[in-house]
Amino acid sequence: MRANTAENWLQKRVERYGPISKMNVFGTPTVFLHGQAANKYIYTCDGDILANQQPSSIRRIFGEGNIMELRGNDHKRIRGALVSFLKPEVLKQYVLQVDEEIRKHFEKHWHGKDKILAMPLMKKLTFNVMSSLIIGIERGSRRDLLGQLFLQIMEGVLSVPINLPLHTLQ
């Protein structure tokens, strides 16, 4: 997956097993759903039929009450509040801010370079835009420090949980 081959892997999986299949991820039974119809089903079905469950590393970092763990009416209420931020009439208010952030990012990291690593730079741009719009932290040392801390958190979230004997984090 680190070699940007996720799209190929997904396509091969769908060709071999279809858009709905079962698999094991780190020993945990998992349902694989692919496509627009699957997304619609996931986001509209009742939590008693299909429930989202995140890896233990995510639950440990974000807590049991994070949006990825909520179900039913609680999930709909929180998701509705977040989605209201993404409505076109609301997004229009932020176009100039986002445009300025993107221009400065390209000037600093992309212009004049023969080669770039696009993925880390796109992650950085996304973080910068979101930290500016949602949290209100503008460019500078404070946001740079927050970005480094965020990367550390994401490494923990995406880590493979390994239960080591005599280790404090079990």
N, C-alpha and C positions, 0 to 999 in steps of 0.2 A: 504494500500500500504506500510505502514511502516514495516509491518511484513514479508517483502519479499514474498508477495503473488501476485505480479503483473503478473507473468507468468500464474498462475492459473486463474486470472481474465481475462486476454487476451484470454486464451483458451476457457473458458466458454462463453465469448462474441462471439467468432467466431463460436462456436458450436450452439449457440442460434440464432444469427442474420446473420451469414455468414461473409466472409472476408471484405465486404463493407456494412457499415450501417451508419445511422445518429444518433446523440446523442446530448445532451446538456451538456456543461461543464460550470458550474457557470453561467447558463442562456444564454450562447452563443452557437448558432447552430454550430455543429462540425461534420465533416465527419470522420468516423473511417475506416481506410484502414489497412489490415493485410496481410503479406506475401511478397514473393520475387517479384511477378508480380506487386503488389501494389507499392512497393518501386521503381521499375523501372519506372512505370507510373508517379509517383510523381516527380522523378528527371529528366524525359525527356519530360514531357508535357509542353505546352505553358502556360505562366503565366496568359493568358486570360481564360483558361479553369479551372485551379485549382491554387489557390494562397495560400501561407503559411501566416498565420497571428498569431503572438505571443500574449500572454497575455499582458495587458497594463503594468504590472510590469516589464516585460522584455524590452518593448519599452522605458519605463521611464529610466531604468538603462543604457541600451546600446545605446539608441538613435534610431531615425527613419532610419538611414542609415546603421544599422548593417547587417551582412550577412544573418541573419534569416529573415530580412524584404525586402531584395533586390529581384528584379524580372527580368526576361528576360536576356538580354545581360549582364547587370551589375552583376547579380548573377552568370552567367556562367563564366565571367571573374575572379571574386574573388574566386569562388569555384575551378576553374582550377588552380589558383596560389596555393591554399591551398593543393589541391590533388597532385600537383607536388611534394610536400614535402613527400608524402606517397608512392612514387614509389619505387620499390625494390632496384634499383640502388642507390637511394638517401638514403634509410634506412640503407643500408650496411655501410655507413659512420658513423652511430650512434650506431652500435651494441655494441661496447666496452663501450661507455658512458652509455647506457641504462643498460647493464649488471652490471657495477659497481654500478649504482644507486640502482638496484634491490637487489644486494648482501648486500649492506650496510643497506638498508631498512629491509631486512629479519633479519640480525644480530641484529639490534637495536630493532625491534618491534615484531618479531615472535619467534626467537630461545629461547629455554629454558622456554617457556610459555606453561602452560597446556591448557589455554583457551585464545582466542583472539576474538575481534569483527572485522570480516573480512571486512565488507563494509567500515567503516571509514578508515581502514588502506589501502585498495585498492584505495580509493579516495586520500589519502595522497600520496601514491606512484605515482599515475597518475599525480597529481599536481607537485610533485618533479621532475619527468622525464620531463614533459612539460616545467616547469620553467627553468630547466637546458638546454634543447635543444633549445627551442624557444626564451626565454628571455635571457638566458645566466647567470642566477643567480645561483651560486653554494651554497652548504650547508652552513648554518650558520644562525645568528640571523636575517639578512636581509630577507632571504627566509622564515624563520619561521613567521616573521611579515607579509610578503606578503600573506602567507598561511592563517593566521587568518583573514586578510582583505578580502581575496577571499571567505572564508566561510561566512562572513557577507554579502557580495554581493550576494552569492548564496541563502542565506536565504531570501533576498529581492526578488530575481528573482522567487523563488519558492513559495512565499507567496500568499495567497488568497487576491485579492484586495477587500477591504471593504471601502465603502464610508461613512465616519463618519462626521456628521454635525459639523461645527465649527472647523474642523481639517485642518491644513495647506496643507497636502498632499491629494488632492482630486482625 
